[in-house]
Amino acid sequence: MDIKWNALGEVAAVAFAVGVAIVVIFAVGILAWSSRSPEGAHHGRGESTTLATVGAGLCFLACAVIVGYGIYLIVPQFH
Protein backbone atom coordinates (compact mmCIF):
# COMPACT_ATOMS: atom_id res chain seq x y z
CA MET A 1 0.00 0.00 0.00
CA ASP A 2 1.35 3.37 -1.02
CA ILE A 3 0.17 6.64 0.52
CA LYS A 4 0.35 9.67 -1.76
CA TRP A 5 1.48 12.22 0.83
CA ASN A 6 1.45 15.09 -1.65
CA ALA A 7 -2.21 14.51 -2.50
CA LEU A 8 -3.09 14.10 1.18
CA GLY A 9 -1.37 17.40 1.95
CA GLU A 10 -3.22 19.17 -0.85
CA VAL A 11 -6.58 17.88 0.37
CA ALA A 12 -5.79 18.90 3.94
CA ALA A 13 -4.68 22.39 2.88
CA VAL A 14 -7.76 22.97 0.73
CA ALA A 15 -10.08 21.66 3.45
CA PHE A 16 -8.46 23.96 6.01
CA ALA A 17 -8.62 26.98 3.67
CA VAL A 18 -12.27 26.41 2.77
CA GLY A 19 -13.14 25.80 6.41
CA VAL A 20 -11.57 29.09 7.46
CA ALA A 21 -13.10 30.92 4.49
CA ILE A 22 -16.64 29.76 5.21
CA VAL A 23 -16.32 30.75 8.88
CA VAL A 24 -15.05 34.22 7.92
CA ILE A 25 -17.79 34.72 5.31
CA PHE A 26 -20.46 33.65 7.80
CA ALA A 27 -19.00 35.96 10.47
CA VAL A 28 -19.06 38.89 8.03
CA GLY A 29 -22.69 38.03 7.24
CA ILE A 30 -23.56 38.06 10.95
CA LEU A 31 -21.76 41.40 11.34
CA ALA A 32 -23.66 42.89 8.40
CA TRP A 33 -26.94 41.49 9.71
CA SER A 34 -26.38 43.00 13.15
CA SER A 35 -25.47 46.41 11.72
CA ARG A 36 -28.81 46.63 9.91
CA SER A 37 -30.82 46.64 13.13
CA PRO A 38 -32.63 49.85 14.08
CA GLU A 39 -30.68 49.92 17.35
CA GLY A 40 -27.47 50.36 15.33
CA ALA A 41 -28.83 53.55 13.77
CA HIS A 42 -29.05 55.18 17.21
CA HIS A 43 -25.34 54.70 17.81
CA GLY A 44 -24.22 57.09 15.10
CA ARG A 45 -24.13 54.63 12.23
CA GLY A 46 -25.36 56.31 9.07
CA GLU A 47 -25.17 53.22 6.87
CA SER A 48 -28.08 52.11 4.78
CA THR A 49 -29.96 49.16 6.20
CA THR A 50 -30.72 47.97 2.68
CA LEU A 51 -27.03 47.69 1.82
CA ALA A 52 -26.33 45.80 5.05
CA THR A 53 -29.23 43.44 4.39
CA VAL A 54 -28.05 42.72 0.84
CA GLY A 55 -24.47 42.18 2.06
CA ALA A 56 -25.61 39.79 4.77
CA GLY A 57 -27.80 37.92 2.31
CA LEU A 58 -24.93 37.56 -0.15
CA CYS A 59 -22.64 36.24 2.58
CA PHE A 60 -25.21 33.68 3.68
CA LEU A 61 -25.87 32.71 0.05
CA ALA A 62 -22.14 32.22 -0.50
CA CYS A 63 -22.00 29.94 2.55
CA ALA A 64 -24.95 27.92 1.26
CA VAL A 65 -23.35 27.57 -2.19
CA ILE A 66 -20.04 26.41 -0.70
CA VAL A 67 -21.77 23.84 1.51
CA GLY A 68 -23.96 22.66 -1.38
CA TYR A 69 -20.91 22.25 -3.63
CA GLY A 70 -19.16 20.24 -0.92
CA ILE A 71 -22.17 17.95 -0.59
CA TYR A 72 -22.27 17.62 -4.38
CA LEU A 73 -18.61 16.50 -4.38
CA ILE A 74 -19.13 13.97 -1.59
CA VAL A 75 -22.40 12.28 -2.69
CA PRO A 76 -21.81 10.13 -5.80
CA GLN A 77 -25.52 9.99 -6.77
CA PHE A 78 -25.36 13.70 -7.68
CA HIS A 79 -22.80 13.12 -10.44
C-alpha positions as CSV (number, residue, x, y, z in Angstrom):
1,M,0.0,0.0,0.0
2,D,1.4,3.4,-1.0
3,I,0.2,6.6,0.5
4,K,0.4,9.7,-1.8
5,W,1.5,12.2,0.8
6,N,1.4,15.1,-1.6
7,A,-2.2,14.5,-2.5
8,L,-3.1,14.1,1.2
9,G,-1.4,17.4,2.0
10,E,-3.2,19.2,-0.8
11,V,-6.6,17.9,0.4
12,A,-5.8,18.9,3.9
13,A,-4.7,22.4,2.9
14,V,-7.8,23.0,0.7
15,A,-10.1,21.7,3.4
16,F,-8.5,24.0,6.0
17,A,-8.6,27.0,3.7
18,V,-12.3,26.4,2.8
19,G,-13.1,25.8,6.4
20,V,-11.6,29.1,7.5
21,A,-13.1,30.9,4.5
22,I,-16.6,29.8,5.2
23,V,-16.3,30.8,8.9
24,V,-15.0,34.2,7.9
25,I,-17.8,34.7,5.3
26,F,-20.5,33.7,7.8
27,A,-19.0,36.0,10.5
28,V,-19.1,38.9,8.0
29,G,-22.7,38.0,7.2
30,I,-23.6,38.1,10.9
31,L,-21.8,41.4,11.3
32,A,-23.7,42.9,8.4
33,W,-26.9,41.5,9.7
34,S,-26.4,43.0,13.1
35,S,-25.5,46.4,11.7
36,R,-28.8,46.6,9.9
37,S,-30.8,46.6,13.1
38,P,-32.6,49.8,14.1
39,E,-30.7,49.9,17.3
40,G,-27.5,50.4,15.3
41,A,-28.8,53.5,13.8
42,H,-29.1,55.2,17.2
43,H,-25.3,54.7,17.8
44,G,-24.2,57.1,15.1
45,R,-24.1,54.6,12.2
46,G,-25.4,56.3,9.1
47,E,-25.2,53.2,6.9
48,S,-28.1,52.1,4.8
49,T,-30.0,49.2,6.2
50,T,-30.7,48.0,2.7
51,L,-27.0,47.7,1.8
52,A,-26.3,45.8,5.0
53,T,-29.2,43.4,4.4
54,V,-28.1,42.7,0.8
55,G,-24.5,42.2,2.1
56,A,-25.6,39.8,4.8
57,G,-27.8,37.9,2.3
58,L,-24.9,37.6,-0.2
59,C,-22.6,36.2,2.6
60,F,-25.2,33.7,3.7
61,L,-25.9,32.7,0.0
62,A,-22.1,32.2,-0.5
63,C,-22.0,29.9,2.5
64,A,-24.9,27.9,1.3
65,V,-23.3,27.6,-2.2
66,I,-20.0,26.4,-0.7
67,V,-21.8,23.8,1.5
68,G,-24.0,22.7,-1.4
69,Y,-20.9,22.2,-3.6
70,G,-19.2,20.2,-0.9
71,I,-22.2,17.9,-0.6
72,Y,-22.3,17.6,-4.4
73,L,-18.6,16.5,-4.4
74,I,-19.1,14.0,-1.6
75,V,-22.4,12.3,-2.7
76,P,-21.8,10.1,-5.8
77,Q,-25.5,10.0,-6.8
78,F,-25.4,13.7,-7.7
79,H,-22.8,13.1,-10.4
